């Protein structure tokens, strides 16, 4: 691998994903190529920024970055592939959607998909690499909005508050009424809830 920035003319994309842990909803990834001539202040790991600040930064990133692309993997793909492979699929889709082909890719974490482009894994990169921070912010804001919209279809689950993560409230509702189509059948708590639902139906 060639080191990032070895060619000053090449574009570097930061990539991050969100949604590994939730019991419901898609995995989303974002790829961002920042404009080095217009730095964006306040970029950091999306989880360490308030929701209001994340939303304003996401707007600024989309306005000022050279290219921003979001990729996703569906619940069905998560169940078929496993969530790690689905997250890699979402990352590849995000990179493929960029309007500029990057010369180098920086990915948050220690595992990277095959992009066919020089790639580097950066542990805790969402805290230390601005392009990855930007990707983490856009990915989270986008996924959160999708889960809020999902809550309108399935209001009993409270997706607008927990965004699909396995909170106590979410688990309780899941045990009481079983999963909806947005839940990941390959996850153990959902499997157990589905089994209970089937057992109740046969009582």
Order of alpha helices (4+ residues) and beta strands (2+ residues): beta-beta-alpha-beta-alpha-alpha-beta-beta-alpha-alpha-alpha-alpha-alpha
